[in-house]
Amino acid sequence: MSFMRTSAFVGAAFAVSLMATSALTTVAHAEPTVEVLHYWTSGGEAKAAAELKSEFEAAGGKWVDSPVAGGGGDAQATVLRSRVLAGDPPSAVQIKGPNIADWAEQGALADLNSVADAEGWDKLLPPQIQKIVKYDGKYVAVPVNIHRVDWIWANPEVLKKAGVDSVPNTWDGLFAAADKIKAAGFIPFAHGGQDWQDATVLETIILGVGGADFFNKALGDLDEASLKSDTMKKAFTYFRKFQGYVDDGASGRDWNLATAMVMNGKAGMQIMGDWAKGEFFAAGKKAGTDFLCVPTPSEHGYILNSDSIAMFKVKGDDKVEGQKVLAKLIMGEKFQEIFNLYKGSIPARIGVPRDKFDSCAIKSMDDLDTASKGGTLVGSVAHEILQAGAVRGAFLDVATEFFNSSMSADDAVAKLAEEMENAKD
């Protein structure tokens, strides 16, 4: 794999030093240290990252925080790539989806099976998550969470003032509600005009219009006929309709600022993954009272996103041992619970108690189970689970070009098929 294919990688870089002890003598030891390169910089995300910091420090370590702003993680991925090219790989990095396998294929990742076997990870992780964090039968990464991408976040007061009783469960119904919200003087959809945000909305529409089988055939298999189909044209037509309900100031807006527009009553709804819920909670808002969470319209679909920490091969027994300690902490029931309560996501680990989680998280857990059993669970392209690298980049490019131009749906599907095919090479 070329480093060009890693340009969309997300990451968090850890340099860990742990104490070594002698059974017979007492010696001076370096303080355990972890350098963290991440893009968890917004309210809920920052609190979640602080929990990992707290856990590591409680284990005797020193945490050096190195955040890189940018919700999509592309800026942070550039830092990661430069570190690897410089021959100074971090010991642990936040990576997603196929990117994990790509780094493992290069021989860059460490084997975590000793920790996984001792802790029983095979019994604690769903099969779909194991596929993400394993390479060639070995664990090379640790899953932090499960995010659902296909959510609508709504302000109930805005809906009430607009005469909208509830968030509709069809796209046509959703746009009819948007018309009422607009007529009442509010922005129907808060949105940030960045390529990954554009692609997030588009993939939820594709799932809703075409269903899970179509989604996987078109965006997973990159089937040309599906990419050029009338179903895909309909998805782009709906995407254009969505654009008409976004305010003129959307260009370049960060996702959390769009969430704040819903929170503050300036906008009625936002289509965004459940990390948006962390923003509401960080502001002291309550699910079901101050905000509503409703899946985007589909037939029991669920678009999965998941953060993982991959361990890179490093020299030094202290760093290797640090990776093992960190991996064990991340998969611990306590961390999986607290981290995801802050982050807005749900635990990757099976069996974490549900009693502290809100109604949106419980619905996410139940819908994930339904989608897994019913074959309607799909991986996100916008968030690097189903596709990564150049293919994911092509999807983002077409989505944002369409959103910011007068391109027709016919031209969009032709361009999408062409760009996705070129990206495969």
C-alpha positions in Angstrom: 0.0 0.0 0.0 1.3 3.4 -0.9 1.3 6.2 1.6 -1.1 8.0 -0.7 -3.7 5.5 0.3 -3.3 6.4 3.9 -4.0 10.1 3.4 -7.4 9.8 5.0 -6.2 8.0 8.1 -7.2 9.2 11.5 -5.1 8.8 14.4 -3.9 9.3 17.9 -0.2 8.9 18.5 1.0 7.4 21.8 4.7 7.2 22.9 4.6 5.1 26.1 7.3 4.4 28.7 6.5 2.0 31.6 8.6 1.1 34.7 10.7 -2.0 34.7 11.4 -3.7 38.1 14.0 -6.1 39.4 13.1 -8.9 41.8 16.5 -8.4 43.6 17.4 -4.8 43.4 15.9 -1.3 43.3 16.8 0.9 40.4 15.7 4.3 39.0 12.9 4.2 36.6 11.6 6.6 33.9 8.0 7.9 34.5 5.5 6.1 32.3 4.6 8.6 29.5 2.0 8.6 26.7 1.9 11.2 23.9 -1.6 11.4 22.5 -2.2 12.7 19.0 -6.0 12.9 18.4 -8.8 15.0 17.0 -11.3 14.6 19.9 -11.4 18.4 20.4 -15.1 19.3 20.8 -17.0 19.3 24.1 -18.2 15.7 24.4 -15.2 14.3 22.6 -12.7 16.2 24.8 -14.4 14.8 27.9 -14.2 11.3 26.5 -10.5 11.7 25.7 -9.9 13.0 29.2 -11.3 9.8 30.6 -8.7 7.7 28.8 -6.0 10.2 30.1 -7.4 9.8 33.7 -7.3 6.0 33.5 -3.8 5.9 32.1 -2.5 8.3 34.8 -4.3 6.2 37.5 -2.2 3.3 36.2 1.0 5.4 36.9 1.5 7.1 33.6 2.1 10.6 32.4 -0.2 11.8 29.5 1.1 14.4 27.0 -1.9 15.7 25.0 -1.4 16.6 21.3 -4.8 17.4 19.8 -5.3 18.2 16.1 -8.6 20.0 15.3 -10.8 18.7 12.5 -13.8 16.5 12.9 -13.1 14.3 9.9 -9.5 13.5 11.1 -7.8 14.2 7.7 -5.5 16.9 9.2 -4.5 14.5 12.0 -3.8 11.8 9.5 -1.2 14.0 7.8 0.6 14.3 11.1 0.5 10.5 11.5 1.9 9.9 8.0 4.8 12.3 8.6 5.7 10.6 11.8 5.9 7.2 10.1 7.8 8.6 7.1 10.3 10.1 9.6 10.9 6.7 11.1 9.3 7.8 14.4 6.1 5.8 14.5 3.8 6.5 17.5 3.2 3.4 19.7 -0.6 3.7 19.5 -2.8 5.4 16.9 -6.5 5.9 16.5 -7.4 4.3 13.1 -10.6 3.2 11.4 -11.8 0.4 9.1 -9.7 -0.7 6.1 -7.0 1.7 7.2 -6.1 -0.8 10.0 -5.6 -3.6 7.5 -3.6 -1.3 5.2 -1.1 -0.5 7.9 -1.0 -4.1 9.0 -0.3 -5.2 5.4 2.8 -3.0 5.5 4.0 -4.8 8.6 3.7 -1.7 10.7 1.4 -2.9 13.4 2.1 -5.0 16.5 0.5 -8.3 17.5 -2.0 -7.8 20.4 -3.0 -11.5 20.6 -1.3 -12.1 24.0 -3.6 -9.4 25.5 -6.6 -10.5 23.6 -6.3 -14.1 24.5 -5.7 -13.3 28.2 -8.7 -11.0 28.3 -11.0 -13.1 26.1 -11.7 -10.5 23.4 -13.2 -13.0 21.0 -16.1 -13.4 23.5 -16.4 -9.7 24.2 -16.5 -8.3 20.7 -19.2 -8.6 18.0 -18.1 -10.3 14.8 -18.5 -7.2 12.7 -16.1 -5.3 15.1 -13.6 -8.2 15.1 -13.3 -8.0 11.4 -12.2 -4.4 11.7 -9.6 -4.8 14.4 -8.1 -8.1 13.2 -5.6 -8.8 10.4 -4.6 -12.2 9.3 -6.4 -13.7 12.3 -4.5 -11.5 14.8 -5.6 -8.5 16.8 -3.7 -5.4 15.8 -6.1 -2.8 17.2 -8.5 -2.2 20.1 -12.0 -0.9 19.4 -13.1 2.1 21.5 -16.7 2.4 20.5 -19.5 2.0 18.0 -21.0 5.1 16.5 -24.2 5.2 14.5 -24.0 7.6 11.6 -27.6 7.7 10.4 -29.2 10.0 13.0 -31.4 13.1 12.9 -31.0 15.4 15.9 -34.0 17.7 16.3 -35.0 20.6 18.6 -38.6 19.8 19.9 -39.4 23.5 20.5 -38.6 24.4 17.0 -40.7 21.5 15.7 -43.6 22.6 17.9 -43.5 26.2 16.7 -43.4 25.0 13.1 -46.4 22.7 13.6 -44.4 19.5 13.2 -45.7 16.8 15.5 -42.8 14.4 15.1 -39.8 13.7 12.9 -41.1 11.9 9.9 -39.8 8.4 9.0 -39.8 8.9 5.2 -37.6 11.3 3.2 -40.6 12.9 1.5 -42.2 13.4 4.9 -38.9 14.8 6.2 -38.8 17.4 3.4 -42.4 18.3 4.0 -41.5 19.0 7.7 -38.5 21.0 6.5 -40.9 23.2 4.5 -42.9 23.9 7.6 -39.8 24.7 9.6 -38.6 27.1 7.0 -42.0 28.8 6.8 -41.9 29.3 10.5 -38.6 31.3 10.2 -36.1 28.6 11.2 -33.3 26.9 9.3 -34.6 23.4 8.5 -31.3 21.6 8.5 -28.1 22.8 10.3 -25.2 21.6 8.2 -21.5 22.2 7.8 -20.2 22.6 4.3 -17.2 20.3 4.5 -16.7 17.3 2.3 -17.0 14.6 5.0 -20.2 16.2 6.3 -21.7 16.4 2.7 -20.8 12.7 2.3 -22.3 11.8 5.6 -25.7 13.2 4.5 -25.4 11.6 1.1 -24.7 8.1 2.4 -27.7 8.2 4.7 -29.9 9.1 1.7 -28.4 6.3 -0.4 -29.2 3.8 2.4 -32.8 5.2 2.7 -33.5 5.2 -1.0 -31.8 2.0 -2.0 -31.6 -0.2 1.1 -28.7 -2.1 2.6 -28.1 -4.5 -0.3 -28.0 -1.7 -2.8 -25.7 0.4 -0.5 -23.2 -2.5 -0.2 -23.3 -3.3 -3.9 -22.8 0.3 -5.0 -20.5 1.6 -2.3 -18.9 -1.6 -1.2 -18.5 -3.6 -4.3 -18.4 -0.5 -6.5 -20.7 -2.1 -9.0 -20.9 0.2 -12.0 -24.5 -0.5 -12.9 -25.6 0.3 -9.3 -23.5 3.5 -9.2 -25.2 4.6 -12.5 -28.7 3.4 -11.6 -31.9 5.3 -11.3 -31.8 4.5 -7.6 -28.6 6.4 -7.3 -30.0 9.2 -9.4 -32.9 9.4 -7.0 -30.5 9.6 -4.1 -28.7 12.6 -5.6 -32.0 14.2 -6.4 -32.9 14.0 -2.7 -29.5 15.3 -1.8 -30.1 18.3 -3.9 -33.4 18.8 -2.2 -31.7 18.7 1.2 -29.3 21.4 0.0 -32.2 23.7 -0.4 -32.9 23.6 3.3 -29.4 24.6 4.4 -28.5 28.2 5.3 -26.1 30.3 3.2 -23.5 30.3 6.0 -22.9 26.6 6.0 -19.7 26.7 3.9 -16.7 25.5 6.0 -18.8 25.3 9.2 -17.6 22.7 11.8 -20.1 19.9 12.6 -20.3 20.9 16.3 -21.2 24.5 15.4 -24.1 23.0 13.3 -25.1 21.0 16.3 -25.1 24.2 18.4 -27.6 25.7 15.9 -30.1 23.0 16.7 -29.3 23.2 20.4 -29.8 27.0 20.5 -33.1 26.9 18.5 -31.7 28.4 15.3 -32.3 25.2 13.3 -34.8 22.4 13.5 -32.7 19.4 12.6 -29.2 18.1 11.8 -28.1 14.8 10.1 -25.0 13.7 12.0 -23.5 10.7 13.8 -24.1 10.2 17.5 -21.0 12.1 18.5 -23.4 15.1 18.2 -25.2 13.8 21.2 -22.0 14.3 23.2 -22.4 18.0 22.5 -25.9 18.1 23.8 -24.8 16.3 27.0 -21.7 18.6 27.4 -24.2 21.5 27.5 -26.4 19.9 30.1 -29.2 18.9 27.7 -31.4 15.9 28.2 -32.5 13.4 25.5 -36.2 13.3 24.8 -36.7 16.7 26.5 -34.2 19.2 25.1 -33.4 17.3 21.9 -34.8 14.3 19.9 -32.9 11.5 18.2 -34.5 9.7 15.3 -32.8 7.5 12.7 -32.8 8.8 9.1 -35.5 7.1 7.0 -34.6 3.6 5.9 -35.8 0.0 6.3 -34.2 -0.8 9.6 -30.8 0.3 8.3 -27.8 1.2 10.5 -24.6 2.8 9.3 -21.7 1.8 11.5 -18.7 3.9 12.4 -16.1 2.8 15.0 -13.0 4.3 16.5 -10.1 2.0 17.2 -6.6 2.3 18.6 -4.0 0.4 16.6 -0.6 -0.4 18.1 2.5 0.3 15.9 5.7 -1.7 16.2 8.1 0.1 18.5 11.4 -0.6 20.1 11.8 -0.9 23.9 10.3 -3.2 26.4 8.8 -0.3 28.3 6.9 0.9 25.2 5.8 -2.7 24.3 4.5 -3.2 27.8 2.8 0.2 27.7 0.9 -0.9 24.6 -0.4 -4.0 26.5 -1.5 -1.9 29.5 -3.3 0.6 27.3 -5.0 -2.1 25.3 -6.3 -3.7 28.5 -7.5 -0.4 29.8 -9.4 0.5 26.6 -11.2 -2.9 26.5 -12.1 -2.7 30.2 -15.8 -2.5 31.1 -15.3 0.7 33.2 -13.6 2.6 30.4 -16.0 1.3 27.7 -18.9 2.6 29.8 -17.6 6.0 30.9 -15.9 6.9 27.6 -19.1 6.2 25.6 -21.3 8.0 28.0 -19.3 11.1 27.2 -18.7 10.5 23.5 -22.3 9.8 22.7 -21.5 6.4 21.2 -22.1 2.9 22.5 -19.6 0.4 23.8 -17.8 -2.0 21.4 -17.6 -4.5 24.2 -20.5 -6.8 24.7 -22.2 -7.0 28.1 -21.5 -3.4 29.4 -24.4 -2.5 31.7 -27.1 -0.4 29.9 -28.6 1.3 33.0 -26.5 4.5 32.7 -27.1 5.1 29.0 -29.7 7.4 27.6 -32.7 6.5 25.5 -30.8 7.3 22.2 -28.0 5.0 23.1 -30.4 2.2 24.1 -32.2 2.6 20.7 -28.8 2.5 19.0 -28.0 -0.8 20.8 -31.3 -2.3 20.0 -31.3 -1.2 16.4 -27.7 -2.5 16.0 -28.8 -5.9 17.1 -31.8 -5.8 14.7 -29.7 -4.7 11.8 -27.0 -7.3 12.5 -29.6 -10.1 12.5 -31.5 -8.7 9.6 -28.6 -8.0 7.3 -29.2 -4.3 7.2 -26.0 -3.2 9.0 -23.6 -1.3 6.7 -20.3 0.3 7.1 -19.8 4.1 6.6 -17.9 5.3 3.6 -17.8 8.9 4.8 -16.2 7.7 8.0 -13.7 5.1 6.6 -15.3 1.9 7.6 -16.6 0.4 4.3 -14.0 2.2 2.2 -10.9 4.2 2.9 -8.0 5.9 1.1 -8.6 6.9 -2.6 -12.0 5.3 -2.9 -13.4 7.1 0.1 -11.8 10.3 -1.2 -13.5 9.9 -4.5 -16.9 9.6 -2.8 -16.2 12.7 -0.7 -15.1 14.7 -3.8 -18.2 13.9 -5.8 -20.5 14.5 -2.9 -19.1 17.9 -2.1 -18.7 19.0 -5.7 -22.4 18.1 -6.3 -23.5 19.9 -3.2 -21.6 23.1 -4.1 -22.6 23.3 -7.8 -25.5 22.9 -10.1 -24.5 19.5 -11.3 -27.4 17.3 -12.4 -28.1 13.9 -10.9 -27.4 12.3 -14.2 -23.9 13.9 -14.4 -23.3 13.1 -10.7 -23.9 9.3 -11.0 -21.7 9.2 -14.2 -18.9 11.1 -12.3 -19.3 8.9 -9.2 -18.9 5.7 -11.2 -15.9 7.1 -13.1 -14.1 8.5 -10.0 -14.8 5.3 -7.9 -13.4 3.1 -10.7 -10.3 5.3 -11.1 -9.8 5.2 -7.3 -9.7 1.4 -7.3 -6.6 1.3 -9.5 
